[in-house]
Amino acid sequence: MKGDNMSARYIAYKILFDIEVNGNYSNMALNKFLNEADLDDQDKGFVTELVYGILERKRYLDYMINKVSKIKVRKMQHSVKLVLRMGTYQLVHMDGVADYAAINESVNLIKKLDKRSASFVNAVLRNISRSLDDIKSIRLNTVDNLAIYYSYEKWIVEGLVKEYGFERTEAILSALSQKPSIYLRVNRTKLRPGQSMDDLVGKIVEDLRGQGLETSRIDGIEEAIKVKGLKSIDKHPLFREGYVSVQDLSSMLVARIMDPKRESRVLDLCAAPGGKSTHIGELMENTGQVISQDIFDHKIKLMNTYARRLGLKNMEARLGDALVLNEGYIGKFDYVLCDVPCSGMGIVRRKPEIKYKKEEEVLDLPDLQYQILENASAYLREGGQIIYSTCTIFRQENMDVVDKFLANHKDFSLDKLGSIKEFLGLCDEAIVKILPDQYEMDGFFICRMKKI
């Protein structure tokens, strides 16, 4: 690693402190401090791996520290706890960092933060280094141990085991611990006269390969590209000029399952940050109208900026609360997207702090999700369609909500999927349930319903 190792580790510490103590989101904290830091790309990569690795394995790291420390992690002050996690993660998971470097740099860091704790940090990390194989060992034969090893709150693992069984839960947790793939969505509104989508995507693939990036196309989703090694996407000409957006395949499926026709009117009730709305606008070839709603003004500005980058003139972001019925929208839309707030258990690979949600944070979600569906049903014209989607894999937020809605709305029925069903190997299902161990994409639930 080039540059000042101490500086990179200190920045990683500040990011972890911002997340742990101030409650900031991992991606926001990481972007904030890395943008302000004078680090080269290698050091930025080191900081990113260290921060996300610790967030992903926090409970397991604490388990190992507690094996050798007389003071338990829960009783440690923040500086000691975070530096020990950083040192332990480097010892256990970063083969490119020598043990002596992991220990010495951790001791140097704690000296900068709290000199009195230096000998304690040194002793704990040396004990871990001396007995690493024993310290790491844990039998994955109970819910408790699964929760510790994969670093989840116990209630989450219990819920998954209840729904999917023990073996399938372990497979899901293992899949969610892998690094996510990066997918790009090609903007079809950039087609030149006479140019096919196949030609445009093929040209972009060749351009990326020419830059030394491993790039491949996705059968069944013509606008999707998988890419490895792409860094600083927001600075890449293809991104800045609106040719591509970053979006996971699961998220792309939402607009593809909607399959909106040209000149349609579409309402996206919970639209921020705007990935699905912009995809819908692209599929409609910049015709019709897409109203993208959110309750926060700064997110409205973000979505409008997103649409301008892509050259979309058919998308408009508006302030609005999905839980409050808008009388002016009743009966006005051909499609309504309800990509509702959820527990997020399908996207843990991208947002590891989801692992540590408390159960009380999600108990009211099904009622909230149902209320959004209720409002959405009023906004559709006859023959219109609702797309209900979440990025979670819990039935109570998915099929249970849909079943309740259909039981109370006899004027709605499940609507069979179109051509996208072939991508998933489906026949006539109206529901897509993507589990993380099943496909190389985020966990997702998507359902299409039609107003009879």
TORKOL-4160 file (C-alpha; in steps of 0.2 Angstrom, whole numbers, padded with zeros to 4 digits, m for minus):
452
<pt num="1" X="0000" Y="0000" Z="0000"/>
<pt num="2" X="0007" Y="0017" Z="m0005"/>
<pt num="3" X="0006" Y="0033" Z="0004"/>
<pt num="4" X="0004" Y="0036" Z="0023"/>
<pt num="5" X="m0003" Y="0020" Z="0031"/>
<pt num="6" X="m0006" Y="0029" Z="0047"/>
<pt num="7" X="m0016" Y="0042" Z="0038"/>
<pt num="8" X="m0027" Y="0029" Z="0029"/>
<pt num="9" X="m0030" Y="0020" Z="0045"/>
<pt num="10" X="m0034" Y="0036" Z="0054"/>
<pt num="11" X="m0047" Y="0040" Z="0041"/>
<pt num="12" X="m0054" Y="0023" Z="0042"/>
<pt num="13" X="m0056" Y="0026" Z="0061"/>
<pt num="14" X="m0065" Y="0042" Z="0058"/>
<pt num="15" X="m0077" Y="0034" Z="0046"/>
<pt num="16" X="m0081" Y="0020" Z="0058"/>
<pt num="17" X="m0083" Y="0033" Z="0072"/>
<pt num="18" X="m0095" Y="0043" Z="0062"/>
<pt num="19" X="m0106" Y="0027" Z="0058"/>
<pt num="20" X="m0105" Y="0020" Z="0076"/>
<pt num="21" X="m0107" Y="0035" Z="0086"/>
<pt num="22" X="m0115" Y="0048" Z="0075"/>
<pt num="23" X="m0127" Y="0035" Z="0066"/>
<pt num="24" X="m0122" Y="0041" Z="0049"/>
<pt num="25" X="m0125" Y="0029" Z="0034"/>
<pt num="26" X="m0109" Y="0019" Z="0029"/>
<pt num="27" X="m0109" Y="0025" Z="0010"/>
<pt num="28" X="m0112" Y="0044" Z="0016"/>
<pt num="29" X="m0098" Y="0043" Z="0029"/>
<pt num="30" X="m0086" Y="0034" Z="0017"/>
<pt num="31" X="m0089" Y="0047" Z="0003"/>
<pt num="32" X="m0088" Y="0062" Z="0014"/>
<pt num="33" X="m0071" Y="0057" Z="0022"/>
<pt num="34" X="m0063" Y="0050" Z="0006"/>
<pt num="35" X="m0068" Y="0065" Z="m0004"/>
<pt num="36" X="m0059" Y="0076" Z="0009"/>
<pt num="37" X="m0044" Y="0065" Z="0011"/>
<pt num="38" X="m0028" Y="0066" Z="0001"/>
<pt num="39" X="m0026" Y="0048" Z="m0003"/>
<pt num="40" X="m0021" Y="0038" Z="m0018"/>
<pt num="41" X="m0033" Y="0025" Z="m0026"/>
<pt num="42" X="m0023" Y="0011" Z="m0017"/>
<pt num="43" X="m0026" Y="0019" Z="0000"/>
<pt num="44" X="m0044" Y="0023" Z="m0004"/>
<pt num="45" X="m0046" Y="0005" Z="m0008"/>
<pt num="46" X="m0038" Y="0000" Z="0008"/>
<pt num="47" X="m0049" Y="0011" Z="0018"/>
<pt num="48" X="m0065" Y="0005" Z="0009"/>
<pt num="49" X="m0061" Y="m0013" Z="0012"/>
<pt num="50" X="m0057" Y="m0010" Z="0030"/>
<pt num="51" X="m0073" Y="0000" Z="0034"/>
<pt num="52" X="m0085" Y="m0012" Z="0025"/>
<pt num="53" X="m0076" Y="m0027" Z="0031"/>
<pt num="54" X="m0078" Y="m0022" Z="0049"/>
<pt num="55" X="m0096" Y="m0017" Z="0047"/>
<pt num="56" X="m0100" Y="m0033" Z="0039"/>
<pt num="57" X="m0091" Y="m0044" Z="0053"/>
<pt num="58" X="m0093" Y="m0033" Z="0068"/>
<pt num="59" X="m0102" Y="m0046" Z="0079"/>
<pt num="60" X="m0089" Y="m0059" Z="0074"/>
<pt num="61" X="m0074" Y="m0047" Z="0077"/>
<pt num="62" X="m0081" Y="m0043" Z="0095"/>
<pt num="63" X="m0083" Y="m0062" Z="0098"/>
<pt num="64" X="m0065" Y="m0065" Z="0094"/>
<pt num="65" X="m0059" Y="m0050" Z="0105"/>
<pt num="66" X="m0070" Y="m0056" Z="0119"/>
<pt num="67" X="m0061" Y="m0072" Z="0119"/>
<pt num="68" X="m0045" Y="m0064" Z="0125"/>
<pt num="69" X="m0049" Y="m0048" Z="0133"/>
<pt num="70" X="m0054" Y="m0047" Z="0151"/>
<pt num="71" X="m0064" Y="m0031" Z="0147"/>
<pt num="72" X="m0079" Y="m0036" Z="0136"/>
<pt num="73" X="m0081" Y="m0025" Z="0120"/>
<pt num="74" X="m0098" Y="m0018" Z="0126"/>
<pt num="75" X="m0089" Y="m0010" Z="0141"/>
<pt num="76" X="m0075" Y="m0002" Z="0131"/>
<pt num="77" X="m0074" Y="0016" Z="0126"/>
<pt num="78" X="m0077" Y="0019" Z="0107"/>
<pt num="79" X="m0059" Y="0023" Z="0103"/>
<pt num="80" X="m0052" Y="0006" Z="0110"/>
<pt num="81" X="m0067" Y="m0004" Z="0103"/>
<pt num="82" X="m0065" Y="0003" Z="0085"/>
<pt num="83" X="m0046" Y="0001" Z="0085"/>
<pt num="84" X="m0047" Y="m0017" Z="0091"/>
<pt num="85" X="m0059" Y="m0021" Z="0078"/>
<pt num="86" X="m0048" Y="m0013" Z="0065"/>
<pt num="87" X="m0033" Y="m0023" Z="0071"/>
<pt num="88" X="m0042" Y="m0039" Z="0072"/>
<pt num="89" X="m0050" Y="m0037" Z="0055"/>
<pt num="90" X="m0033" Y="m0035" Z="0048"/>
<pt num="91" X="m0026" Y="m0050" Z="0057"/>
<pt num="92" X="m0040" Y="m0062" Z="0052"/>
<pt num="93" X="m0046" Y="m0056" Z="0035"/>
<pt num="94" X="m0032" Y="m0045" Z="0026"/>
<pt num="95" X="m0019" Y="m0057" Z="0020"/>
<pt num="96" X="m0009" Y="m0043" Z="0012"/>
<pt num="97" X="m0006" Y="m0035" Z="0029"/>
<pt num="98" X="0008" Y="m0043" Z="0040"/>
<pt num="99" X="0003" Y="m0047" Z="0058"/>
<pt num="100" X="0016" Y="m0035" Z="0065"/>
<pt num="101" X="0010" Y="m0021" Z="0054"/>
<pt num="102" X="m0008" Y="m0024" Z="0059"/>
<pt num="103" X="m0003" Y="m0023" Z="0078"/>
<pt num="104" X="0010" Y="m0009" Z="0077"/>
<pt num="105" X="m0001" Y="0002" Z="0067"/>
<pt num="106" X="m0016" Y="m0001" Z="0078"/>
<pt num="107" X="m0005" Y="0003" Z="0093"/>
<pt num="108" X="0001" Y="0019" Z="0085"/>
<pt num="109" X="m0017" Y="0024" Z="0081"/>
<pt num="110" X="m0023" Y="0022" Z="0099"/>
<pt num="111" X="m0008" Y="0032" Z="0105"/>
<pt num="112" X="m0014" Y="0046" Z="0094"/>
<pt num="113" X="m0032" Y="0044" Z="0101"/>
<pt num="114" X="m0029" Y="0038" Z="0119"/>
<pt num="115" X="m0011" Y="0035" Z="0124"/>
<pt num="116" X="m0016" Y="0026" Z="0141"/>
<pt num="117" X="m0024" Y="0012" Z="0131"/>
<pt num="118" X="m0010" Y="0008" Z="0120"/>
<pt num="119" X="m0003" Y="m0007" Z="0131"/>
<pt num="120" X="m0020" Y="m0015" Z="0132"/>
<pt num="121" X="m0023" Y="m0014" Z="0113"/>
<pt num="122" X="m0006" Y="m0021" Z="0110"/>
<pt num="123" X="m0009" Y="m0036" Z="0122"/>
<pt num="124" X="m0026" Y="m0040" Z="0115"/>
<pt num="125" X="m0020" Y="m0040" Z="0097"/>
<pt num="126" X="m0004" Y="m0050" Z="0101"/>
<pt num="127" X="m0015" Y="m0063" Z="0110"/>
<pt num="128" X="m0026" Y="m0065" Z="0095"/>
<pt num="129" X="m0011" Y="m0066" Z="0083"/>
<pt num="130" X="m0003" Y="m0080" Z="0094"/>
<pt num="131" X="m0019" Y="m0091" Z="0094"/>
<pt num="132" X="m0027" Y="m0086" Z="0078"/>
<pt num="133" X="m0034" Y="m0103" Z="0073"/>
<pt num="134" X="m0042" Y="m0106" Z="0090"/>
<pt num="135" X="m0049" Y="m0088" Z="0091"/>
<pt num="136" X="m0057" Y="m0089" Z="0074"/>
<pt num="137" X="m0066" Y="m0106" Z="0077"/>
<pt num="138" X="m0084" Y="m0106" Z="0079"/>
<pt num="139" X="m0096" Y="m0121" Z="0075"/>
<pt num="140" X="m0111" Y="m0116" Z="0064"/>
<pt num="141" X="m0123" Y="m0127" Z="0072"/>
<pt num="142" X="m0135" Y="m0115" Z="0081"/>
<pt num="143" X="m0144" Y="m0099" Z="0077"/>
<pt num="144" X="m0134" Y="m0090" Z="0090"/>
<pt num="145" X="m0118" Y="m0095" Z="0081"/>
<pt num="146" X="m0124" Y="m0091" Z="0064"/>
<pt num="147" X="m0129" Y="m0074" Z="0070"/>
<pt num="148" X="m0112" Y="m0071" Z="0078"/>
<pt num="149" X="m0102" Y="m0078" Z="0063"/>
<pt num="150" X="m0111" Y="m0069" Z="0050"/>
<pt num="151" X="m0114" Y="m0054" Z="0061"/>
<pt num="152" X="m0133" Y="m0051" Z="0062"/>
<pt num="153" X="m0145" Y="m0047" Z="0076"/>
<pt num="154" X="m0152" Y="m0064" Z="0082"/>
<pt num="155" X="m0170" Y="m0060" Z="0078"/>
<pt num="156" X="m0165" Y="m0058" Z="0059"/>
<pt num="157" X="m0157" Y="m0076" Z="0059"/>
<pt num="158" X="m0172" Y="m0083" Z="0069"/>
<pt num="159" X="m0184" Y="m0076" Z="0056"/>
<pt num="160" X="m0175" Y="m0083" Z="0041"/>
<pt num="161" X="m0173" Y="m0100" Z="0049"/>
<pt num="162" X="m0192" Y="m0100" Z="0053"/>
<pt num="163" X="m0196" Y="m0095" Z="0035"/>
<pt num="164" X="m0182" Y="m0105" Z="0025"/>
<pt num="165" X="m0175" Y="m0118" Z="0037"/>
<pt num="166" X="m0158" Y="m0119" Z="0044"/>
<pt num="167" X="m0147" Y="m0125" Z="0029"/>
<pt num="168" X="m0156" Y="m0113" Z="0017"/>
<pt num="169" X="m0153" Y="m0098" Z="0030"/>
<pt num="170" X="m0134" Y="m0102" Z="0031"/>
<pt num="171" X="m0134" Y="m0102" Z="0012"/>
<pt num="172" X="m0143" Y="m0085" Z="0011"/>
<pt num="173" X="m0131" Y="m0078" Z="0024"/>
<pt num="174" X="m0116" Y="m0084" Z="0015"/>
<pt num="175" X="m0122" Y="m0077" Z="m0001"/>
<pt num="176" X="m0125" Y="m0060" Z="0007"/>
<pt num="177" X="m0107" Y="m0060" Z="0014"/>
<pt num="178" X="m0100" Y="m0060" Z="m0004"/>
<pt num="179" X="m0095" Y="m0044" Z="m0013"/>
<pt num="180" X="m0109" Y="m0038" Z="m0024"/>
<pt num="181" X="m0106" Y="m0037" Z="m0043"/>
<pt num="182" X="m0107" Y="m0021" Z="m0052"/>
<pt num="183" X="m0120" Y="m0019" Z="m0066"/>
<pt num="184" X="m0122" Y="m0004" Z="m0077"/>
<pt num="185" X="m0139" Y="0000" Z="m0086"/>
<pt num="186" X="m0137" Y="0008" Z="m0103"/>
<pt num="187" X="m0148" Y="0023" Z="m0107"/>
<pt num="188" X="m0158" Y="0018" Z="m0123"/>
<pt num="189" X="m0163" Y="0036" Z="m0126"/>
<pt num="190" X="m0145" Y="0039" Z="m0132"/>
<pt num="191" X="m0149" Y="0029" Z="m0147"/>
<pt num="192" X="m0144" Y="0037" Z="m0163"/>
<pt num="193" X="m0156" Y="0036" Z="m0179"/>
<pt num="194" X="m0155" Y="0019" Z="m0186"/>
<pt num="195" X="m0145" Y="0012" Z="m0171"/>
<pt num="196" X="m0151" Y="m0003" Z="m0162"/>
<pt num="197" X="m0150" Y="m0006" Z="m0143"/>
<pt num="198" X="m0139" Y="m0021" Z="m0147"/>
<pt num="199" X="m0127" Y="m0010" Z="m0156"/>
<pt num="200" X="m0126" Y="0004" Z="m0143"/>
<pt num="201" X="m0123" Y="m0009" Z="m0129"/>
<pt num="202" X="m0110" Y="m0018" Z="m0139"/>
<pt num="203" X="m0101" Y="m0002" Z="m0142"/>
<pt num="204" X="m0101" Y="0002" Z="m0124"/>
<pt num="205" X="m0095" Y="m0015" Z="m0119"/>
<pt num="206" X="m0080" Y="m0014" Z="m0132"/>
<pt num="207" X="m0076" Y="0004" Z="m0125"/>
<pt num="208" X="m0075" Y="m0003" Z="m0107"/>
<pt num="209" X="m0065" Y="m0018" Z="m0112"/>
<pt num="210" X="m0053" Y="m0006" Z="m0121"/>
<pt num="211" X="m0050" Y="0002" Z="m0105"/>
<pt num="212" X="m0044" Y="m0015" Z="m0097"/>
<pt num="213" X="m0061" Y="m0018" Z="m0088"/>
<pt num="214" X="m0068" Y="m0036" Z="m0088"/>
<pt num="215" X="m0086" Y="m0033" Z="m0095"/>
<pt num="216" X="m0100" Y="m0044" Z="m0101"/>
<pt num="217" X="m0118" Y="m0043" Z="m0106"/>
<pt num="218" X="m0133" Y="m0051" Z="m0098"/>
<pt num="219" X="m0144" Y="m0063" Z="m0107"/>
<pt num="220" X="m0162" Y="m0057" Z="m0106"/>
<pt num="221" X="m0159" Y="m0039" Z="m0101"/>
<pt num="222" X="m0152" Y="m0031" Z="m0116"/>
<pt num="223" X="m0148" Y="m0014" Z="m0107"/>
<pt num="224" X="m0138" Y="m0023" Z="m0093"/>
<pt num="225" X="m0119" Y="m0024" Z="m0092"/>
<pt num="226" X="m0108" Y="m0033" Z="m0079"/>
<pt num="227" X="m0092" Y="m0024" Z="m0076"/>
<pt num="228" X="m0077" Y="m0028" Z="m0064"/>
<pt num="229" X="m0063" Y="m0016" Z="m0059"/>
<pt num="230" X="m0073" Y="0000" Z="m0062"/>
<pt num="231" X="m0068" Y="0014" Z="m0050"/>
<pt num="232" X="m0074" Y="0032" Z="m0048"/>
<pt num="233" X="m0089" Y="0029" Z="m0059"/>
<pt num="234" X="m0096" Y="0046" Z="m0056"/>
<pt num="235" X="m0080" Y="0053" Z="m0065"/>
<pt num="236" X="m0081" Y="0041" Z="m0080"/>
<pt num="237" X="m0086" Y="0050" Z="m0097"/>
<pt num="238" X="m0100" Y="0036" Z="m0100"/>
<pt num="239" X="m0108" Y="0041" Z="m0083"/>
<pt num="240" X="m0106" Y="0060" Z="m0084"/>
<pt num="241" X="m0113" Y="0060" Z="m0102"/>
<pt num="242" X="m0128" Y="0050" Z="m0097"/>
<pt num="243" X="m0124" Y="0034" Z="m0107"/>
<pt num="244" X="m0125" Y="0023" Z="m0091"/>
<pt num="245" X="m0131" Y="0022" Z="m0073"/>
<pt num="246" X="m0126" Y="0010" Z="m0059"/>
<pt num="247" X="m0141" Y="m0002" Z="m0055"/>
<pt num="248" X="m0142" Y="m0020" Z="m0049"/>
<pt num="249" X="m0151" Y="m0033" Z="m0060"/>
<pt num="250" X="m0164" Y="m0035" Z="m0046"/>
<pt num="251" X="m0168" Y="m0017" Z="m0047"/>
<pt num="252" X="m0168" Y="m0017" Z="m0066"/>
<pt num="253" X="m0181" Y="m0030" Z="m0066"/>
<pt num="254" X="m0194" Y="m0019" Z="m0058"/>
<pt num="255" X="m0196" Y="m0007" Z="m0073"/>
<pt num="256" X="m0194" Y="m0022" Z="m0085"/>
<pt num="257" X="m0209" Y="m0031" Z="m0076"/>
<pt num="258" X="m0219" Y="m0015" Z="m0077"/>
<pt num="259" X="m0216" Y="m0015" Z="m0095"/>
<pt num="260" X="m0223" Y="0003" Z="m0098"/>
<pt num="261" X="m0230" Y="0008" Z="m0115"/>
<pt num="262" X="m0225" Y="0024" Z="m0124"/>
<pt num="263" X="m0235" Y="0039" Z="m0119"/>
<pt num="264" X="m0240" Y="0031" Z="m0103"/>
<pt num="265" X="m0243" Y="0041" Z="m0086"/>
<pt num="266" X="m0233" Y="0033" Z="m0072"/>
<pt num="267" X="m0232" Y="0037" Z="m0053"/>
<pt num="268" X="m0217" Y="0031" Z="m0043"/>
<pt num="269" X="m0223" Y="0034" Z="m0025"/>
<pt num="270" X="m0207" Y="0031" Z="m0016"/>
<pt num="271" X="m0195" Y="0035" Z="m0029"/>
<pt num="272" X="m0178" Y="0041" Z="m0022"/>
<pt num="273" X="m0164" Y="0040" Z="m0027"/>
<pt num="274" X="m0173" Y="0038" Z="m0044"/>
<pt num="275" X="m0165" Y="0022" Z="m0052"/>
<pt num="276" X="m0181" Y="0014" Z="m0056"/>
<pt num="277" X="m0190" Y="0030" Z="m0061"/>
<pt num="278" X="m0176" Y="0034" Z="m0073"/>
<pt num="279" X="m0176" Y="0016" Z="m0080"/>
<pt num="280" X="m0195" Y="0018" Z="m0083"/>
<pt num="281" X="m0192" Y="0035" Z="m0092"/>
<pt num="282" X="m0179" Y="0026" Z="m0103"/>
<pt num="283" X="m0191" Y="0012" Z="m0107"/>
<pt num="284" X="m0204" Y="0024" Z="m0112"/>
<pt num="285" X="m0192" Y="0032" Z="m0124"/>
<pt num="286" X="m0193" Y="0049" Z="m0116"/>
<pt num="287" X="m0212" Y="0050" Z="m0120"/>
<pt num="288" X="m0227" Y="0051" Z="m0108"/>
<pt num="289" X="m0224" Y="0056" Z="m0090"/>
<pt num="290" X="m0216" Y="0049" Z="m0075"/>
<pt num="291" X="m0219" Y="0058" Z="m0058"/>
<pt num="292" X="m0206" Y="0053" Z="m0045"/>
<pt num="293" X="m0212" Y="0056" Z="m0028"/>
<pt num="294" X="m0202" Y="0058" Z="m0011"/>
<pt num="295" X="m0205" Y="0066" Z="0005"/>
<pt num="296" X="m0188" Y="0075" Z="0006"/>
<pt num="297" X="m0183" Y="0090" Z="m0003"/>
<pt num="298" X="m0165" Y="0086" Z="m0005"/>
<pt num="299" X="m0170" Y="0070" Z="m0013"/>
<pt num="300" X="m0181" Y="0079" Z="m0026"/>
<pt num="301" X="m0166" Y="0089" Z="m0031"/>
<pt num="302" X="m0155" Y="0073" Z="m0032"/>
<pt num="303" X="m0168" Y="0065" Z="m0044"/>
<pt num="304" X="m0170" Y="0080" Z="m0055"/>
<pt num="305" X="m0151" Y="0080" Z="m0057"/>
<pt num="306" X="m0151" Y="0062" Z="m0061"/>
<pt num="307" X="m0165" Y="0064" Z="m0074"/>
<pt num="308" X="m0155" Y="0079" Z="m0082"/>
<pt num="309" X="m0139" Y="0069" Z="m0083"/>
<pt num="310" X="m0148" Y="0055" Z="m0093"/>
<pt num="311" X="m0157" Y="0068" Z="m0104"/>
<pt num="312" X="m0174" Y="0063" Z="m0098"/>
<pt num="313" X="m0188" Y="0076" Z="m0101"/>
<pt num="314" X="m0202" Y="0064" Z="m0097"/>
<pt num="315" X="m0198" Y="0063" Z="m0078"/>
<pt num="316" X="m0203" Y="0075" Z="m0065"/>
<pt num="317" X="m0198" Y="0074" Z="m0046"/>
<pt num="318" X="m0211" Y="0080" Z="m0034"/>
<pt num="319" X="m0213" Y="0082" Z="m0015"/>
<pt num="320" X="m0226" Y="0070" Z="m0009"/>
<pt num="321" X="m0230" Y="0058" Z="0005"/>
<pt num="322" X="m0235" Y="0040" Z="m0001"/>
<pt num="323" X="m0245" Y="0038" Z="0016"/>
<pt num="324" X="m0256" Y="0053" Z="0012"/>
<pt num="325" X="m0270" Y="0051" Z="m0001"/>
<pt num="326" X="m0268" Y="0064" Z="m0015"/>
<pt num="327" X="m0285" Y="0068" Z="m0022"/>
<pt num="328" X="m0278" Y="0076" Z="m0037"/>
<pt num="329" X="m0270" Y="0059" Z="m0043"/>
<pt num="330" X="m0286" Y="0048" Z="m0041"/>
<pt num="331" X="m0289" Y="0038" Z="m0057"/>
<pt num="332" X="m0275" Y="0047" Z="m0067"/>
<pt num="333" X="m0261" Y="0034" Z="m0070"/>
<pt num="334" X="m0258" Y="0019" Z="m0081"/>
<pt num="335" X="m0245" Y="0012" Z="m0069"/>
<pt num="336" X="m0241" Y="0015" Z="m0051"/>
<pt num="337" X="m0224" Y="0009" Z="m0043"/>
<pt num="338" X="m0224" Y="0005" Z="m0025"/>
<pt num="339" X="m0206" Y="0002" Z="m0021"/>
<pt num="340" X="m0210" Y="0003" Z="m0003"/>
<pt num="341" X="m0199" Y="0006" Z="0013"/>
<pt num="342" X="m0194" Y="m0011" Z="0020"/>
<pt num="343" X="m0181" Y="m0020" Z="0031"/>
<pt num="344" X="m0169" Y="m0021" Z="0017"/>
<pt num="345" X="m0163" Y="m0039" Z="0021"/>
<pt num="346" X="m0160" Y="m0042" Z="0002"/>
<pt num="347" X="m0147" Y="m0028" Z="0000"/>
<pt num="348" X="m0136" Y="m0032" Z="0015"/>
<pt num="349" X="m0120" Y="m0033" Z="0004"/>
<pt num="350" X="m0122" Y="m0015" Z="m0001"/>
<pt num="351" X="m0128" Y="m0008" Z="0016"/>
<pt num="352" X="m0120" Y="m0019" Z="0030"/>
<pt num="353" X="m0127" Y="m0009" Z="0044"/>
<pt num="354" X="m0144" Y="m0017" Z="0040"/>
<pt num="355" X="m0138" Y="m0032" Z="0049"/>
<pt num="356" X="m0139" Y="m0023" Z="0066"/>
<pt num="357" X="m0157" Y="m0016" Z="0065"/>
<pt num="358" X="m0167" Y="m0019" Z="0080"/>
<pt num="359" X="m0183" Y="m0029" Z="0078"/>
<pt num="360" X="m0194" Y="m0014" Z="0084"/>
<pt num="361" X="m0188" Y="m0004" Z="0069"/>
<pt num="362" X="m0197" Y="m0016" Z="0057"/>
<pt num="363" X="m0212" Y="m0021" Z="0066"/>
<pt num="364" X="m0224" Y="m0008" Z="0059"/>
<pt num="365" X="m0217" Y="m0010" Z="0041"/>
<pt num="366" X="m0231" Y="m0021" Z="0035"/>
<pt num="367" X="m0245" Y="m0009" Z="0040"/>
<pt num="368" X="m0235" Y="0005" Z="0032"/>
<pt num="369" X="m0233" Y="m0005" Z="0016"/>
<pt num="370" X="m0251" Y="m0009" Z="0015"/>
<pt num="371" X="m0257" Y="0009" Z="0017"/>
<pt num="372" X="m0246" Y="0014" Z="0003"/>
<pt num="373" X="m0254" Y="0000" Z="m0008"/>
<pt num="374" X="m0271" Y="0006" Z="m0003"/>
<pt num="375" X="m0267" Y="0024" Z="m0009"/>
<pt num="376" X="m0259" Y="0017" Z="m0025"/>
<pt num="377" X="m0275" Y="0008" Z="m0029"/>
<pt num="378" X="m0285" Y="0024" Z="m0030"/>
<pt num="379" X="m0273" Y="0032" Z="m0042"/>
<pt num="380" X="m0275" Y="0019" Z="m0056"/>
<pt num="381" X="m0287" Y="0020" Z="m0070"/>
<pt num="382" X="m0297" Y="0005" Z="m0075"/>
<pt num="383" X="m0285" Y="m0008" Z="m0083"/>
<pt num="384" X="m0270" Y="0000" Z="m0075"/>
<pt num="385" X="m0256" Y="m0009" Z="m0066"/>
<pt num="386" X="m0248" Y="m0008" Z="m0049"/>
<pt num="387" X="m0230" Y="m0015" Z="m0046"/>
<pt num="388" X="m0227" Y="m0019" Z="m0028"/>
<pt num="389" X="m0208" Y="m0022" Z="m0024"/>
<pt num="390" X="m0196" Y="m0023" Z="m0009"/>
<pt num="391" X="m0178" Y="m0027" Z="m0007"/>
<pt num="392" X="m0181" Y="m0039" Z="0007"/>
<pt num="393" X="m0184" Y="m0057" Z="0008"/>
<pt num="394" X="m0196" Y="m0058" Z="0023"/>
<pt num="395" X="m0214" Y="m0065" Z="0018"/>
<pt num="396" X="m0223" Y="m0053" Z="0031"/>
<pt num="397" X="m0217" Y="m0038" Z="0020"/>
<pt num="398" X="m0220" Y="m0046" Z="0004"/>
<pt num="399" X="m0233" Y="m0060" Z="0000"/>
<pt num="400" X="m0242" Y="m0057" Z="0016"/>
<pt num="401" X="m0245" Y="m0038" Z="0011"/>
<pt num="402" X="m0250" Y="m0043" Z="m0006"/>
<pt num="403" X="m0262" Y="m0057" Z="0000"/>
<pt num="404" X="m0271" Y="m0045" Z="0012"/>
<pt num="405" X="m0272" Y="m0032" Z="m0002"/>
<pt num="406" X="m0280" Y="m0044" Z="m0014"/>
<pt num="407" X="m0292" Y="m0050" Z="m0001"/>
<pt num="408" X="m0298" Y="m0033" Z="0002"/>
<pt num="409" X="m0299" Y="m0027" Z="m0016"/>
<pt num="410" X="m0309" Y="m0039" Z="m0027"/>
<pt num="411" X="m0306" Y="m0027" Z="m0042"/>
<pt num="412" X="m0288" Y="m0032" Z="m0043"/>
<pt num="413" X="m0280" Y="m0048" Z="m0048"/>
<pt num="414" X="m0262" Y="m0054" Z="m0050"/>
<pt num="415" X="m0256" Y="m0050" Z="m0068"/>
<pt num="416" X="m0244" Y="m0063" Z="m0077"/>
<pt num="417" X="m0227" Y="m0057" Z="m0081"/>
<pt num="418" X="m0222" Y="m0053" Z="m0099"/>
<pt num="419" X="m0206" Y="m0058" Z="m0108"/>
<pt num="420" X="m0195" Y="m0055" Z="m0093"/>
<pt num="421" X="m0201" Y="m0071" Z="m0086"/>
<pt num="422" X="m0189" Y="m0080" Z="m0097"/>
<pt num="423" X="m0174" Y="m0072" Z="m0089"/>
<pt num="424" X="m0179" Y="m0080" Z="m0072"/>
<pt num="425" X="m0184" Y="m0096" Z="m0079"/>
<pt num="426" X="m0202" Y="m0094" Z="m0075"/>
<pt num="427" X="m0218" Y="m0099" Z="m0084"/>
<pt num="428" X="m0233" Y="m0089" Z="m0079"/>
<pt num="429" X="m0230" Y="m0082" Z="m0062"/>
<pt num="430" X="m0235" Y="m0065" Z="m0058"/>
<pt num="431" X="m0223" Y="m0064" Z="m0043"/>
<pt num="432" X="m0204" Y="m0063" Z="m0043"/>
<pt num="433" X="m0195" Y="m0068" Z="m0027"/>
<pt num="434" X="m0176" Y="m0067" Z="m0029"/>
<pt num="435" X="m0166" Y="m0075" Z="m0015"/>
<pt num="436" X="m0147" Y="m0070" Z="m0014"/>
<pt num="437" X="m0141" Y="m0088" Z="m0015"/>
<pt num="438" X="m0151" Y="m0091" Z="m0030"/>
<pt num="439" X="m0145" Y="m0078" Z="m0042"/>
<pt num="440" X="m0130" Y="m0067" Z="m0043"/>
<pt num="441" X="m0140" Y="m0051" Z="m0038"/>
<pt num="442" X="m0149" Y="m0043" Z="m0023"/>
<pt num="443" X="m0163" Y="m0051" Z="m0014"/>
<pt num="444" X="m0179" Y="m0044" Z="m0020"/>
<pt num="445" X="m0198" Y="m0046" Z="m0021"/>
<pt num="446" X="m0208" Y="m0040" Z="m0036"/>
<pt num="447" X="m0227" Y="m0042" Z="m0039"/>
<pt num="448" X="m0238" Y="m0035" Z="m0053"/>
<pt num="449" X="m0257" Y="m0033" Z="m0050"/>
<pt num="450" X="m0270" Y="m0026" Z="m0063"/>
<pt num="451" X="m0286" Y="m0016" Z="m0059"/>
<pt num="452" X="m0299" Y="m0026" Z="m0067"/>
